[in-house]
Amino acid sequence: MNVTLSSKTPDAIKADCLVVGVPEKGQWPDSTQQADAALGGLLAELHKAGDMTGKLASTLMFPVSDKPWDRILVVGTGGDSDRSPANYRKALTAAFSQLKDSNARNALVTLADTSTNTTDWTEADRVSLIGRTLEDQMYRFTGFKSEKAPAPKLAKVTVAASGTGKALKDALILGLATGRGMNLTRDLGNTPPNVCHPTWLAEQAEKMAKDHEVIKTEVLDEKQMKKLGMNSLLSVSAGSAQPAKLIIMEYRGGKSKDKPHVLVGKGITFDSGGISIKPGEGMDEMKYDMGGAASVFGAMQAIAEIKPAINVVAVVAAAENMPSGTATRPGDIVTSMSGQTIEILNTDAEGRLVLCDALTYVKRFEPATVVDLATLTGACIIALGHQATGLFSNDDALAEQLTAAGERACDRVWRLPIWDEYQPLLDSNFADMQNIGGRAAGSITAACFLSRFTKDYRWAHLDIAGTAWHSGKTKGSSGRPVPLLVDYLMSNVGK
């Protein structure tokens, strides 16, 4: 899809469809007023008659004749005082969802001058979100259907803005790249586990390096991991016919002396629970247990397109958790790469077992920061639902930076504690620690477990169990928290 900027007035641009925003209350944006003038006041008449109310995310599409556009799509943007960035995004989503299913081949989108109630949100922020939401709404996953649904006809989009200078162009590029990164994450997450196993995931990392010369990929096999002492990670793959992989992707866009920002993704390509097997209902969704890894891939895809002046290292701990005669048992004790011993009381608490060795491994990069992402605990869903990602950190400044990035990106997080008072819940009679802490504070004790392997650097843990995918009729990967990660990394450029 070809997406460009234009500073021309709406009546000077031909398009199959013109997209305008109408508020529920307040003054209409300049672009909407210009379109209404070109239509002889038709929009004002429809508004007065109640045919379009401006209610948030409401839409109305109708044909016009003898105009530069064949049809108009009006989207309601709600009240000015209620138009948060998140609500602005809802309006964009509604508009692009309808646009995707229309017969329009090219569209003119005039929503960048619709203001939000956040004072630090600029036109560039709105242009970026337009690009991201456009890519997001055009997404379809049809590779495994025998009869393919028709692809959207939309091939060209012009985004009306106040100018076409570098700042706005860069904002559009950032938004589009973020959206494409989200879609890669969704592709990986939606791919069935008989295809998406650790070796296949490693192949996708190698393909990324081939497609982007700025990415360097290395893959460690089980023999190499065994030599490194990654017995905790290997305990998870012990019951599977699919060998584990440690995937390392490096982007070096900053100065050679700049310390890298490291992303670590949990890549459990299918989680049966192992010997502590899960209930059958909903187990198919455990293909999404590599949501952290998929998000890391998506963020690296976006960074490879944007090419910012920053160094980023991504590490994915990929394994399949299956029951068999060789699987790890409850009661087994393993020695992690750090030398700390772990009594495994529940093999379904496997994410922390692969992450702890990956978090030890990344010390060799002397990181500026480390952020791990994992669909780690159902307890986080109980605590925060599906709206916010759980955030844990040993560094207040890092936690604040991630929180701010989440607010800007409409991809929110909520910080939870990892106080020392929780650590005794992981005490073991037979090893340095056990891998579960009981039912109470489950997401917190999981983060406390990881914190024992991250004392040498600034670290944050994102529990994305509630945000990485949707269930029910809309089942599928969400692409979160790629927007958060991209915003966070871009906020560190030049620092």
Secondary structure, 3 states (H helix, E strand, C coil): CEEEEECCCHHHCCEEEEEEEECCECCCCHHHHHHHHHCCCHHHHHHHHCCCCCCCCCEEEEECCCCCEEEEEEEECCEHHHCCHHHHHHHHHHHHHHHHCCCCCEEEEECCCCCCCCCCCCHHHHHHHHHHHHHHHCCCCCCCCCCCCCCCCCCEEEEECCCCCHHHHHHHHHHHHHHHHHHHHHHHHHCCCCCCCHHHHHHHHHHHHHHCCCEEEEEECHHHHHHHCCHHHHHHHCCCCCCCEEEEEEEECCCCCCCCEEEEEEEEEEECCCCCCCCCCCHHHHHHHHHHHHHHHHHHHHHHHHCCCCEEEEEEEEEEECCCCCCCCCCCEEECCCCCEEECCCCCCCHHHHHHHHHHHHHHHCCCEEEEEECCCHHHHHHHCCCCEEEEECCHHHHHHHHHHHHHCCCCEEECCCCHHHHHHHCCCCCCEECCCCCCCHHHHHHHHHHCCCCCCCEEEEECCCCCEECHHHCEECCCCHHHHHHHHHHCCCC
